[in-house]
Amino acid sequence: MSILSKIFGNKPSDETAQEPRKLSAQEKSEGAARAIYAKDKVYVPLSAMQADVSEGTGIPYIGRLKDGRTVLYLFETYEAARTFSDGQDGALDGIGLVGALDKADQFNNLNNVLRVAHSLGIQLMEYRGQDGEHFECALSWLMRVNGAGSMAASREKMDALSIGTDAKLPLQFHPIAIVGFSNPYKVTPARAEELFKQFTNVEDDELLDFFAGNTPQENVLLIGLVEKYSADLAKSVKYIVWNQLAEQPLFVGISRKEGGLYARDGYLYLFYTDRFQHMGPAGCHPVSGKEAVLDLVRRHELKGIALTDGLHNMARFENDVISKTVNSRNLPASA
């Protein structure tokens, strides 16, 4: 049973000898406020706009109600927080943008987050219990009931507060770890060296299987390493990598300023993940396969595509590469 159910109306058990005194509405509210504040752990949705989805940290998502008031959301369970976060455009490449606030954590505990939120001028707190109950109150009232003070913030910092889908909250919150985070696109220098050594020992008839066994980011990185060794060999690698993107979700780069396609030096940016769309140089939009990409490149008279995850390494694929289909029987001779 959740703490809110206990406070707001669940009947006492049959073995209770005497009917307890009924609490007033104010007493119930204050009891709920104290119970929430005292919890050992709660979960908070994190802002997709401010999340570092390379290292796995973020700051709380702040909503804005129809009347303009700002609200900090807290949840009793991870599952409920994840559902809420996904519904706020928070699912980047399947990442659940949810953080845990643990009383034992020196920085990321509920007390600190509430104090910072209060100092930034956040007006409301909404808590959602495991049984579906909602408890909403003024954040200033919650702090007062619990005898907690706020952290001082300058007027300039408070004025910088912006809420919404294009929010850029000033980083007053301590970065909160994303629960269960991993980054499959991060390639260590040791892994890069290992990949190149493996590549130099692969037989021609094993090339397709070799590249199929790598992540897109590993292959993009490998192209860069091979280009330093041989431009012709790198072109052969590009043929293979490009043709193995058939099953990979693709996203074209979108300029944040103009809203059109994002291209640099004549190359259209093509992402194989939307994970870093708020961190890299451009936003992104899904595209229906490689043929659609090739059509965009031709219509806009571009030199080719720049394949990237949107944040880390990038490899350029020229038009003669992306317009050709290869298989194990017609690999370029340089491979």
C-alpha positions as CSV (number, residue, x, y, z in Angstrom):
1,M,0.0,0.0,0.0
2,S,1.4,3.4,-0.9
3,I,1.9,6.2,1.6
4,L,-0.9,8.3,0.0
5,S,-3.4,5.4,0.3
6,K,-2.6,5.2,4.0
7,I,-3.2,8.8,4.5
8,F,-6.1,9.6,2.2
9,G,-8.9,7.2,2.9
10,N,-8.0,3.5,3.1
11,K,-10.3,2.0,5.8
12,P,-8.7,0.8,9.0
13,S,-8.3,-3.0,9.4
14,D,-11.2,-5.0,11.0
15,E,-9.1,-5.8,14.1
16,T,-8.9,-2.1,15.0
17,A,-10.5,-1.8,18.4
18,Q,-11.5,1.8,18.2
19,E,-12.3,4.1,15.3
20,P,-9.4,6.6,15.0
21,R,-10.0,10.3,15.1
22,K,-10.7,11.5,11.6
23,L,-8.0,13.8,10.2
24,S,-8.9,17.2,8.8
25,A,-8.1,17.9,5.2
26,Q,-5.2,20.1,6.3
27,E,-3.8,17.4,8.5
28,K,-4.1,14.8,5.7
29,S,-2.3,17.1,3.3
30,E,0.5,17.9,5.8
31,G,0.9,14.2,6.6
32,A,1.2,13.4,2.9
33,A,3.7,16.2,2.4
34,R,5.9,14.9,5.3
35,A,5.6,11.3,4.2
36,I,6.7,12.1,0.7
37,Y,9.6,14.3,1.9
38,A,10.8,11.5,4.2
39,K,10.8,8.7,1.6
40,D,14.1,6.8,1.2
41,K,13.9,6.8,-2.6
42,V,11.7,8.4,-5.3
43,Y,12.1,8.6,-9.1
44,V,12.2,11.7,-11.2
45,P,11.7,12.0,-15.0
46,L,14.7,13.7,-16.7
47,S,14.7,16.4,-19.4
48,A,15.5,15.0,-22.9
49,M,16.7,18.5,-23.9
50,Q,19.4,18.5,-21.1
51,A,20.3,14.8,-20.8
52,D,23.8,13.8,-21.5
53,V,23.0,10.5,-23.2
54,S,26.7,9.8,-23.9
55,E,27.7,9.6,-20.2
56,G,24.2,8.9,-18.8
57,T,23.2,11.9,-16.7
58,G,20.4,14.4,-16.7
59,I,18.4,17.0,-14.7
60,P,14.7,16.9,-13.8
61,Y,12.1,17.4,-16.4
62,I,10.0,20.5,-15.5
63,G,6.5,20.7,-16.9
64,R,4.3,23.7,-17.5
65,L,0.6,23.5,-16.9
66,K,-2.0,25.2,-19.1
67,D,-2.2,28.1,-16.6
68,G,1.5,28.7,-17.0
69,R,2.6,27.3,-13.6
70,T,5.7,25.1,-13.5
71,V,5.8,21.7,-11.9
72,L,8.3,19.1,-10.8
73,Y,7.1,15.5,-11.1
74,L,8.1,12.8,-8.7
75,F,7.1,9.1,-8.7
76,E,7.0,6.3,-6.2
77,T,8.0,3.6,-8.8
78,Y,10.5,3.5,-11.7
79,E,7.9,2.0,-14.0
80,A,5.5,4.9,-13.6
81,A,8.2,7.5,-14.0
82,R,9.4,5.7,-17.2
83,T,5.9,5.7,-18.7
84,F,5.6,9.4,-18.0
85,S,9.0,10.2,-19.4
86,D,8.4,8.3,-22.6
87,G,5.2,10.2,-23.0
88,Q,7.1,13.5,-22.8
89,D,9.3,12.7,-25.8
90,G,11.9,11.4,-23.4
91,A,12.6,8.0,-25.1
92,L,15.8,8.6,-27.1
93,D,16.9,5.4,-28.8
94,G,15.0,3.4,-26.1
95,I,16.6,5.1,-23.2
96,G,14.4,5.6,-20.2
97,L,15.1,9.1,-19.0
98,V,14.5,8.5,-15.3
99,G,16.7,9.2,-12.3
100,A,16.6,7.9,-8.8
101,L,16.7,10.2,-5.8
102,D,18.1,8.3,-2.9
103,K,18.3,9.7,0.7
104,A,21.7,8.0,1.1
105,D,23.1,9.9,-1.9
106,Q,25.1,13.0,-0.9
107,F,24.0,15.0,-3.9
108,N,21.1,13.3,-5.7
109,N,18.6,13.1,-2.9
110,L,15.0,14.5,-2.7
111,N,15.9,17.2,-0.2
112,N,18.6,18.7,-2.5
113,V,16.4,18.5,-5.7
114,L,13.5,20.2,-4.0
115,R,15.6,22.9,-2.6
116,V,17.2,23.7,-6.0
117,A,13.8,23.5,-7.7
118,H,12.4,26.0,-5.2
119,S,15.3,28.3,-5.6
120,L,14.7,28.3,-9.4
121,G,11.1,29.4,-8.9
122,I,9.4,26.1,-9.7
123,Q,5.9,26.5,-8.4
124,L,4.4,23.1,-7.9
125,M,5.4,19.5,-7.0
126,E,3.3,16.6,-8.2
127,Y,3.8,13.2,-6.6
128,R,2.3,10.0,-8.1
129,G,2.0,6.9,-5.9
130,Q,2.2,3.3,-6.9
131,D,-1.6,2.9,-6.7
132,G,-2.2,5.8,-9.1
133,E,-2.9,8.5,-6.5
134,H,-1.7,12.0,-7.3
135,F,-0.7,14.6,-4.7
136,E,-0.1,18.1,-5.9
137,C,0.9,21.1,-3.9
138,A,2.8,24.4,-4.0
139,L,6.5,23.7,-3.7
140,S,6.9,26.6,-1.3
141,W,4.2,25.1,1.0
142,L,5.9,21.6,0.9
143,M,9.2,23.1,1.9
144,R,7.6,25.1,4.7
145,V,5.7,22.1,6.1
146,N,8.9,20.1,6.2
147,G,11.0,23.0,7.7
148,A,13.3,23.0,4.6
149,G,14.9,26.1,3.1
150,S,15.7,26.8,-0.5
151,M,19.1,27.5,-2.1
152,A,19.8,31.1,-3.1
153,A,19.6,31.8,-6.8
154,S,20.3,35.1,-8.5
155,R,17.5,36.9,-10.4
156,E,19.5,36.5,-13.6
157,K,19.5,32.7,-13.2
158,M,15.8,32.6,-12.4
159,D,15.0,34.7,-15.4
160,A,17.0,32.3,-17.6
161,L,14.6,29.5,-16.7
162,S,12.8,28.3,-19.8
163,I,10.2,25.5,-19.9
164,G,8.9,23.4,-22.8
165,T,10.0,21.2,-25.6
166,D,12.8,23.6,-26.4
167,A,13.7,24.1,-22.7
168,K,17.2,25.0,-21.7
169,L,17.2,24.9,-17.9
170,P,20.3,26.4,-16.4
171,L,22.3,23.6,-14.9
172,Q,21.7,24.3,-11.3
173,F,20.7,20.7,-10.5
174,H,23.5,18.3,-9.8
175,P,23.6,15.8,-12.7
176,I,21.5,12.8,-11.9
177,A,22.5,9.3,-13.2
178,I,20.0,7.7,-15.7
179,V,18.8,4.5,-14.2
180,G,20.1,1.4,-16.1
181,F,22.0,3.5,-18.6
182,S,24.5,2.1,-21.2
183,N,26.0,3.6,-24.3
184,P,26.6,1.1,-27.1
185,Y,28.0,3.9,-29.3
186,K,31.0,4.7,-27.2
187,V,34.1,3.0,-28.7
188,T,37.2,3.0,-26.4
189,P,40.6,3.5,-27.9
190,A,41.5,-0.1,-27.0
191,R,38.5,-1.4,-28.9
192,A,39.3,0.8,-31.9
193,E,42.8,-0.7,-32.0
194,E,41.5,-4.2,-31.6
195,L,39.1,-3.6,-34.5
196,F,41.8,-2.4,-36.8
197,K,44.0,-5.4,-36.0
198,Q,41.1,-7.8,-36.7
199,F,40.4,-6.1,-40.0
200,T,43.9,-6.5,-41.2
201,N,43.7,-10.2,-40.7
202,V,40.2,-10.8,-42.3
203,E,40.1,-12.7,-45.6
204,D,38.2,-11.2,-48.5
205,D,35.4,-13.8,-48.3
206,E,34.9,-12.9,-44.6
207,L,34.6,-9.2,-44.9
208,L,30.8,-9.0,-45.0
209,D,30.5,-11.1,-41.8
210,F,33.2,-9.1,-40.1
211,F,31.5,-5.8,-40.6
212,A,28.0,-7.2,-39.9
213,G,29.3,-8.2,-36.5
214,N,30.2,-4.7,-35.5
215,T,28.1,-1.8,-34.4
216,P,27.5,1.1,-36.8
217,Q,29.7,3.3,-34.7
218,E,32.5,0.8,-34.7
219,N,32.3,0.6,-38.5
220,V,32.3,4.4,-38.9
221,L,35.3,4.6,-36.6
222,L,37.0,1.8,-38.6
223,I,36.5,3.7,-41.9
224,G,38.4,6.6,-40.5
225,L,41.3,4.4,-39.4
226,V,41.4,2.6,-42.8
227,E,41.3,6.0,-44.7
228,K,44.7,6.8,-43.1
229,Y,46.1,3.6,-44.5
230,S,44.5,3.5,-48.0
231,A,41.8,5.6,-49.6
232,D,41.0,2.8,-52.1
233,L,40.6,0.2,-49.3
234,A,38.5,2.7,-47.3
235,K,36.2,3.0,-50.3
236,S,35.7,-0.7,-50.4
237,V,34.9,-0.7,-46.7
238,K,32.3,2.1,-47.3
239,Y,30.6,0.0,-50.0
240,I,30.1,-2.8,-47.5
241,V,29.1,-0.7,-44.5
242,W,26.6,1.3,-46.6
243,N,24.9,-1.8,-48.0
244,Q,24.6,-3.3,-44.5
245,L,22.5,-0.4,-43.3
246,A,19.3,-1.8,-44.8
247,E,18.0,-3.0,-41.5
248,Q,19.2,0.0,-39.5
249,P,16.7,2.8,-38.6
250,L,18.0,6.0,-40.3
251,F,17.4,9.7,-39.6
252,V,18.3,12.7,-41.7
253,G,19.9,15.7,-40.1
254,I,17.7,18.7,-39.6
255,S,19.0,22.2,-39.0
256,R,17.8,23.7,-35.8
257,K,18.0,27.3,-37.1
258,E,16.5,27.0,-40.6
259,G,14.5,23.8,-40.1
260,G,15.7,22.3,-43.4
261,L,18.1,19.5,-44.2
262,Y,21.4,19.7,-42.3
263,A,24.4,19.4,-44.8
264,R,28.0,20.5,-44.4
265,D,30.5,20.8,-47.2
266,G,28.0,19.2,-49.6
267,Y,27.3,16.1,-47.5
268,L,23.9,15.4,-46.0
269,Y,24.2,14.3,-42.3
270,L,22.6,10.9,-41.8
271,F,22.2,9.4,-38.3
272,Y,21.7,5.8,-37.4
273,T,20.3,6.7,-34.0
274,D,18.2,9.6,-32.6
275,R,19.9,9.3,-29.2
276,F,22.1,12.4,-29.5
277,Q,19.7,14.7,-31.4
278,H,19.7,17.2,-28.5
279,M,23.5,17.1,-28.0
280,G,25.0,17.2,-31.5
281,P,25.1,19.9,-34.2
282,A,21.7,19.0,-35.6
283,G,18.3,17.6,-34.9
284,C,17.0,14.6,-36.9
285,H,14.0,13.2,-38.5
286,P,13.2,9.5,-39.5
287,V,13.7,8.6,-43.2
288,S,12.3,5.5,-44.8
289,G,15.4,3.7,-45.9
290,K,18.4,4.2,-48.1
291,E,16.6,4.8,-51.3
292,A,14.8,7.8,-49.7
293,V,18.2,9.1,-48.6
294,L,19.7,8.7,-52.0
295,D,16.7,10.6,-53.5
296,L,17.3,13.5,-51.1
297,V,21.0,13.6,-52.0
298,R,20.2,13.7,-55.8
299,R,17.4,16.3,-55.5
300,H,19.5,18.7,-53.5
301,E,22.6,18.0,-55.7
302,L,24.8,17.0,-52.8
303,K,28.1,15.1,-52.9
304,G,27.0,12.3,-50.6
305,I,26.2,11.6,-47.0
306,A,28.0,12.0,-43.7
307,L,27.2,8.9,-41.6
308,T,27.3,9.5,-37.8
309,D,25.6,8.9,-34.5
310,G,25.2,12.6,-34.3
311,L,27.9,13.2,-31.7
312,H,31.0,11.1,-32.1
313,N,32.9,10.0,-35.3
314,M,31.6,10.7,-38.8
315,A,32.4,9.0,-42.2
316,R,31.7,10.5,-45.6
317,F,30.1,8.4,-48.3
318,E,30.4,9.7,-51.8
319,N,27.6,9.4,-54.4
320,D,29.3,6.6,-56.3
321,V,29.3,4.6,-53.1
322,I,25.8,5.1,-51.9
323,S,24.3,4.5,-55.4
324,K,25.9,1.1,-55.8
325,T,24.7,-2.2,-54.3
326,V,27.3,-4.9,-53.5
327,N,27.3,-8.5,-52.3
328,S,29.8,-11.2,-51.7
329,R,30.2,-11.8,-55.4
330,N,30.8,-8.3,-56.6
331,L,33.0,-6.7,-53.9
332,P,35.3,-4.0,-55.3
333,A,38.7,-5.5,-56.2
334,S,40.5,-3.3,-53.6
335,A,38.8,-5.1,-50.8
